Amino acid sequence: MTNSMEHLRCESHGDVRLVTFDRPEKKNAMSNEMRSQLCRLLADLDADETVKAVVLTGTDPAFTAGVDFTDIDPAFKASEAQFSVNPGRALRAMSTPVLCAVNGACVSGGLEIALSATFIVASTQARFADTHARLGVVPTWGLTALLPRAIGVRHARELSITGNFIDAVTALQIGLVNHVVAHEDLIPFSLQLAGQIASTPAVGEILSLYRQGEELSLQGALSLEATSTARRPFNAETFAKAGRETVARQRAETSE
């Protein structure tokens, strides 16, 4: 099943949804309306209990160039309503895992979107850059907080104040992405990886703990995990069933 919006597509692949930026003539740069549609779509998918994971990608040749600055009033202020629509925040609010399948150029706001996802899978054609400084603007979707957490502050500073592009292999080496695959394998691999995510409520709780733990000291993060575990109801039958399924899967994988 495919749901189409202006410049966005949403396709069903079992319990995984493939969402595609579809504005190739603009390198998938996002207008204000497109950003609003994306935020609403992500919220709807997160609320849908039949959706286990989301894969987010772009129509070639780009993942997304971020904000479409031709759609912005020249007299804008960063605090104005047109910048309050924040896809990065929408992604970080989700309990449903989101994989970014980066197929090409992933620039500025696009990089902030990717950094807000659960995993990043890159095509060999992917390139990454933060061009905010070159444009004379400051990031508004979380880049200065998220990028150094992903790749370290020295790499982050260099990317941000030079605006230089890095390729997929470099992105893998510095920890920006999880995997690099051949361009033609990007969507099949990403859908397969999404399908391997566990189908239990614990997934959302674990991701929430990771998000909150990033903001805490080690001791604070450990205390948060202990509190979450103590609050969570334990069902021995469900646990045993999940254990049997996990053992069976591990045996099948090791026998291949």
N, C-alpha and C positions, 0 to 999 in steps of 0.2 A: 504494500500500500504506500502511496506517495501523496503527501500533502504539500501543496505549493502556495507560497506567499510571494509577494513581490521581492525578488532577489534572494529568497531563501527556499530551500527544498527540505522536506523531511520524509525519509523513507523508512519503512519497517523492515527489519531483518530479524525475524523471530522476536525475541524480547530485547533487541538492541535497536536503537534509532540512529540513522545516519542523517545528520543535518549538514547541509552544504550551502556555503556562501555562493550565490550565483549571480554575480555582477562582473563577469570577466572583462568587459570593456572598460571598467574602472578599477581593474585589479582587485575586485571585491571590496573596495573601500566602502565604508558604511555610512549611509545617510542617517539623519536623526530618526527617520521612520524605520529604517532597517534595524537600527540598534534597538528601538522600542519593540519591534516585532521579535527580535532575537531574545530579548529579556522575557517577554511574555511566553514565548515558546519554551524556553528553558524552565520557567516556573511550572508550566503545564506538564512537561515531561517529568519533572521532579515529583509532581503530585500524582502521577499515574503509576499505580502499584504494579502494572504489567510491564513496566520499562525497567530493565535491569541495568542498562548502561547506555550512554550516548557517545557517538563518534562525531566529531566536528571537523569538517574539512572545507576546502574551497574548490571551485571550478578552475581548472588550469587557465592561465599560468601561475596564479598567485594563491596563497592561503588567504590573506587579507592585508591590505595596505593600511588598515586601521580606519581612522576617521576620514570621511570625505570632506576636506576643508572647503571645497567649493559649495558645500551645503550649509556653510556657517556664515552668519552675518559678520562682515568685516569688523564691526564694532563690538564683537562679543567680549564677554568677560568669562573667565573660567568657571565662575560660580553660577552662571546663568543656567536656565532650565535645560537648554540644549546639551549641556554637559552633565546633567544630573542622571541621564540614562547611561548606566554603567554596566556593560556586559561582564566585566571582570568581577564586579560585586555579585552579579546574578549567578555566575558560575561558582564563586566561593561559597554562596549560600546553599548550594545544592547538596543533598545527601546522596544523590545518584551519581555514580562515577562518570566522569567525562574524559574521553581520550581525544586529544587534538591530533589529527592526522595531517601533518603539515606538508603540503604538496608543492609549495613554491615559496615565493617571497613572503616572509612573515615579519611585518614592520611595525614598530611603535605600538599603536593600540592593538594590532594583531599579536604582537609579542606579549602584551599584557594579558590578552585573552588566553594565549597558550600557557603562560605562567600560572594562570588561575585554574587550569584544568588539573585532573588527577594524574594523567600520564601525557607525555608527548612522544609521538612516533613521527619520524621525519623521513621523507623521501630523499633519495640521493640528489634530487633537484631543489631541495629546500635551502633557503638562505634566511638568515636572521639579522635584524638590525634594529637599533633604537635611534631614530632620527629626530627626536624631540629637540635636542640642542641645536641641530642644524636649522630647524624651523623657527627657533627662538621661542619655544613654548616649554612648559614643564609638564611631566606626566600627570595624569589625573585618575588613572585606573589602577594604580598600585605598583607601578614598575619599580620605583626606588625602594620599596619594601620587599618586593617579591624577587627581583633579579639577584641581589646579593645573597639572598637565602638559597637560591638555586645554584649559583656558580661562584660565590665568593665575592667580596667587595672589590677586589682589585680588577678582576675580569669585568665586573659590572660597571665600574667607573670608566674603564677604557671604552667599552661598548657605547656607553651613554654620551660621553663627551667628544668622541670622535665621529660617531654615526657610521662607523665602518661595518660592512657586512661580514658575517662569518658563514662558512658552509656547514653542511650537515655533519660531516666528520669532525670538524672542530667543535661543533655544538655537543656532539656525543662525548668528546674528550674532556670538555670542561663541565660536564654534568647537566647541560641544559635540556637534553632530550634523553629518553629511555632507550630508543632503538633507532637505527637507520636501516632502511630497506630499499630495494629497487623501486623505482617510481611505479612500475606496473603492479607491484605487490603491495603498495601502500594500503589501499582500502581492504583487500582480502586479509592482510595481516592484522590490521587494526580491528576489523570485525571479529576475527578469530580471538584476538587478545581480549576484547570486550566480552566475548562469550565465555572466557575462562574465569571471569570474576564470579565469586561465590554469590549464590542467590539467597542470602540470609539478611535479616535486619542488622546483624553485627557489622556489615560493610559500612553502612551509613554512620554508625556509632564510631567505628574505628577512624574513618576519615575525619569526623568531627574532632576526635581526640588529637589527631595529627595537626589539624588547623589550630586548635586552641593551644596545643603544646608548643607550637612555634613561637608563641608570645610569652612563654613562661620560662623560668629557670628549670634546670633538670629536676630539682626536688619538687617544684610546683607541678611539672608535667606528670611526674610519678604519682603524686597525690591525686591529681585529676583522674588518672587512669584507675587508681584504686577506688575512688569514689564512684566512678561510672560502673565498675565491676560490681561493687556492693549494691548499687541501686537496681541493677539489671536482674529481672527474674530468671531463674535457672530451671530449665525443663530437661530432666534427665533423658526422657524418651527422644526428644528432638536432638539433643546432643549426641546420643548414641547412634541415631540414624545418620546424622551428618558425619560422624566418625567412620561408620561403615562405608559410606559413599566416598569419603576422602581416601580411605585405605584402598578401595577398589580402583579408584582413579589412579592412585600412585602406582599400584601394581601394573595396571595397563600401560602407563607411561614408561615404566622401567623395563617392560618386556618388549617394547617396540624396537 
